[in-house]
């Protein structure tokens, strides 16, 4: 019953934020920041209690909770990572960080396995049948998340959020296998000119440097590269 109530409440809130019929002055979460933050806190708490990797005896429960959480995560990407309100942005980034922490904590190997060339077997084996695996891999959610974080750093979120945006992007980059991250970057950079015109050579350098800093576990260099490539640009709408 409590999960059904959460479903009803969450869907009503999503519908409210996605309703464009009234053409509000503020779009997305900025339409009602206090409501957005309360909802994100509620869903974040539910996520941490019913984690992505947790197996449940009832398949219907998995499917029900999965559809609920996937819609929430999509809202985080397409509204939370565009909010102009400081605390709402902090809460959205916190929720995304907690999602990645929860996944790694409940998979003893983490998403990214150890070794010179990390494998995807852990992610596929543990989560591909869960809501998280369906969203992250089958639904291309991981690439969407990486792309929206890069757009947030590029100006979709205010510049005062840049440090925290880059921190979550680093967390995501360290959570996946190298070849998966490389695939995401190739796709994202292939669409990047729609948001900011950058020479092919600069995109190639960014691609190579990101993969190198992640492989070297050099967070400071990673932050500098992302900030130089994305930071301080004029705000552009759109999605990856």
C-alpha positions as CSV (number, residue, x, y, z in Angstrom):
1,X,0.0,0.0,0.0
2,X,2.8,2.5,0.9
3,X,4.5,1.8,-2.5
4,X,1.2,2.3,-4.3
5,X,0.7,5.6,-2.5
6,X,4.3,6.6,-3.4
7,X,3.5,5.7,-7.1
8,X,0.4,8.0,-7.1
9,X,2.1,10.9,-5.4
10,X,5.2,10.6,-7.6
11,X,3.3,10.4,-10.8
12,X,1.2,13.4,-9.8
13,X,4.3,15.5,-9.1
14,X,6.0,14.5,-12.4
15,X,2.8,15.4,-14.3
16,X,2.8,18.8,-12.5
17,X,6.4,19.6,-13.5
18,X,5.9,18.3,-17.1
19,X,2.6,20.2,-17.6
20,X,3.3,23.0,-20.2
21,X,-0.4,23.9,-20.8
22,X,-0.2,26.9,-18.4
23,X,3.1,28.1,-19.8
24,X,4.5,29.1,-16.4
25,X,7.3,31.6,-16.2
26,X,9.6,29.0,-14.6
27,X,9.8,25.6,-16.2
28,X,10.6,22.2,-14.7
29,X,11.7,22.1,-11.1
30,X,11.9,25.9,-11.0
31,X,8.2,26.0,-11.2
32,X,8.1,25.0,-7.5
33,X,11.5,24.4,-6.1
34,X,10.3,23.6,-2.6
35,X,8.0,20.8,-3.9
36,X,10.8,19.5,-6.1
37,X,13.2,19.3,-3.2
38,X,10.7,17.5,-1.0
39,X,9.9,15.0,-3.7
40,X,13.6,14.4,-4.5
41,X,14.2,13.8,-0.7
42,X,11.3,11.3,-0.6
43,X,12.4,9.4,-3.6
44,X,16.0,9.4,-2.6
45,X,15.1,7.9,0.8
46,X,13.0,5.2,-1.0
47,X,15.9,4.5,-3.4
48,X,18.3,4.0,-0.5
49,X,15.9,1.7,1.3
50,X,15.0,-0.4,-1.8
51,X,18.3,-0.4,-3.7
52,X,18.7,-1.2,-7.4
53,X,20.6,-4.4,-6.8
54,X,18.3,-5.8,-4.2
55,X,16.5,-8.9,-5.3
56,X,12.8,-9.3,-4.4
57,X,10.8,-12.5,-4.4
58,X,7.9,-10.9,-6.3
59,X,8.7,-10.0,-9.9
60,X,5.7,-7.6,-10.0
61,X,7.3,-5.6,-7.2
62,X,10.5,-5.2,-9.1
63,X,8.7,-4.1,-12.2
64,X,6.4,-1.7,-10.3
65,X,9.3,-0.1,-8.3
66,X,11.4,0.0,-11.4
67,X,8.9,2.0,-13.5
68,X,8.5,4.4,-10.6
69,X,12.2,5.0,-10.2
70,X,13.0,5.2,-13.9
71,X,10.5,8.0,-14.3
72,X,12.0,9.8,-11.3
73,X,15.6,9.5,-12.6
74,X,14.5,10.8,-16.0
75,X,13.0,13.8,-14.2
76,X,16.3,14.3,-12.5
77,X,18.1,14.4,-15.8
78,X,15.7,16.6,-17.8
79,X,14.6,19.0,-15.0
80,X,16.9,18.6,-12.0
81,X,20.0,19.2,-14.1
82,X,18.5,22.4,-15.6
83,X,17.3,24.0,-12.4
84,X,18.6,27.6,-11.8
85,X,17.8,27.4,-8.1
86,X,20.8,26.7,-6.0
87,X,19.5,24.3,-3.3
88,X,17.3,22.4,-5.8
89,X,20.3,21.8,-8.0
90,X,22.3,20.6,-4.9
91,X,19.5,18.2,-4.1
92,X,19.3,16.8,-7.7
93,X,23.0,16.2,-7.8
94,X,22.9,14.6,-4.4
95,X,20.2,12.2,-5.6
96,X,22.3,11.2,-8.6
97,X,25.4,10.7,-6.5
98,X,23.4,8.5,-4.1
99,X,22.1,6.4,-6.9
100,X,25.7,5.6,-8.0
101,X,26.8,5.0,-4.4
102,X,23.9,2.7,-3.8
103,X,24.6,0.6,-6.9
104,X,28.3,0.3,-6.1
105,X,27.6,-0.5,-2.4
106,X,25.2,-3.3,-3.2
107,X,27.4,-4.9,-5.9
108,X,30.5,-6.1,-4.0
109,X,32.5,-5.7,-7.2
110,X,31.0,-2.3,-8.0
111,X,29.8,-1.5,-11.5
112,X,33.4,-1.3,-12.7
113,X,35.4,-4.5,-11.9
114,X,39.1,-4.3,-11.0
115,X,41.9,-5.1,-13.4
116,X,43.8,-3.5,-16.2
117,X,40.8,-3.6,-18.6
118,X,37.6,-3.5,-16.5
119,X,34.8,-5.7,-17.7
120,X,31.1,-5.1,-17.9
121,X,30.2,-8.6,-16.6
122,X,29.5,-7.3,-13.1
123,X,27.0,-4.7,-14.3
124,X,25.3,-7.0,-16.8
125,X,25.2,-10.0,-14.4
126,X,23.9,-8.1,-11.4
127,X,21.7,-5.4,-12.8
128,X,20.7,-6.1,-16.4
129,X,17.5,-7.8,-15.2
130,X,16.7,-5.0,-12.7
131,X,15.2,-1.6,-13.2
132,X,18.6,0.0,-13.0
133,X,20.1,-2.3,-15.6
134,X,17.1,-1.7,-17.9
135,X,17.5,2.1,-17.5
136,X,21.3,2.3,-17.4
137,X,22.1,-0.2,-20.2
138,X,19.1,-1.1,-22.3
139,X,17.5,2.3,-22.0
140,X,20.9,4.1,-22.6
141,X,20.4,5.9,-19.3
142,X,24.1,6.0,-18.5
143,X,24.9,7.8,-21.7
144,X,22.0,10.2,-21.1
145,X,23.3,10.9,-17.6
146,X,26.8,11.6,-18.7
147,X,25.5,13.8,-21.5
148,X,23.2,15.8,-19.3
149,X,26.0,16.3,-16.7
150,X,28.2,17.7,-19.5
151,X,25.4,20.0,-20.6
152,X,24.9,21.1,-17.0
153,X,28.6,22.0,-16.8
154,X,28.2,23.7,-20.2
155,X,25.6,26.1,-18.8
156,X,22.3,24.3,-18.3
157,X,22.9,24.8,-14.6
158,X,24.4,28.0,-13.1
159,X,28.2,28.3,-12.9
160,X,28.1,28.1,-9.1
161,X,27.0,24.4,-9.5
162,X,30.0,23.6,-11.8
163,X,32.2,22.0,-9.1
164,X,29.5,19.7,-7.9
165,X,28.5,18.8,-11.4
166,X,32.0,17.8,-12.3
167,X,32.3,15.8,-9.1
168,X,29.3,13.7,-10.0
169,X,30.6,13.3,-13.6
170,X,33.8,11.9,-12.1
171,X,31.9,9.5,-9.9
172,X,30.0,8.2,-12.9
173,X,33.2,7.9,-15.0
174,X,34.9,5.9,-12.3
175,X,31.9,3.6,-12.0
176,X,31.9,2.1,-15.4
177,X,34.2,0.1,-17.6
178,X,36.6,2.1,-19.8
179,X,35.1,0.9,-23.1
180,X,31.6,1.9,-22.0
181,X,32.8,5.4,-21.0
182,X,34.6,5.7,-24.4
183,X,31.4,4.7,-26.2
184,X,29.4,7.3,-24.3
185,X,31.9,10.0,-25.0
186,X,32.0,9.2,-28.7
187,X,28.2,9.5,-28.9
188,X,28.0,12.6,-26.8
189,X,30.8,14.5,-28.7
190,X,29.2,13.5,-32.0
191,X,26.2,15.6,-31.0
192,X,28.1,18.3,-29.2
193,X,28.0,20.9,-32.0
194,X,24.3,21.3,-31.6
195,X,25.1,22.9,-28.2
196,X,28.5,24.4,-28.6
197,X,30.7,24.6,-31.7
198,X,34.1,23.1,-31.0
199,X,36.8,22.0,-33.4
200,X,37.2,18.3,-34.1
201,X,40.7,18.4,-32.7
202,X,39.6,19.8,-29.4
203,X,36.9,17.1,-29.1
204,X,39.5,14.4,-29.9
205,X,41.9,15.9,-27.2
206,X,39.1,16.0,-24.6
207,X,38.1,12.4,-25.4
208,X,41.6,11.1,-25.0
209,X,42.4,13.2,-21.9
210,X,39.2,12.2,-20.1
211,X,40.0,8.5,-20.6
212,X,43.6,9.0,-19.5
213,X,42.7,10.8,-16.3
214,X,40.1,8.2,-15.4
215,X,42.6,5.4,-16.1
216,X,45.2,7.2,-14.0
217,X,42.7,8.0,-11.3
218,X,43.7,11.6,-11.5
219,X,40.6,13.5,-10.3
220,X,42.3,16.9,-10.2
221,X,43.3,16.7,-13.9
222,X,39.8,15.4,-14.8
223,X,38.2,18.3,-13.2
224,X,40.5,20.8,-15.0
225,X,39.8,19.1,-18.4
226,X,36.0,19.1,-18.0
227,X,35.9,22.7,-16.7
228,X,38.1,23.8,-19.6
229,X,35.9,22.0,-22.2
230,X,32.5,22.7,-20.7
231,X,32.7,25.3,-18.0
232,X,31.7,28.9,-18.4
233,X,29.9,28.5,-21.7
234,X,26.6,30.3,-22.5
235,X,23.5,28.4,-21.5
236,X,22.1,26.2,-24.2
237,X,18.9,24.2,-24.2
238,X,18.5,20.7,-25.4
239,X,19.3,17.2,-24.4
240,X,21.8,14.5,-25.3
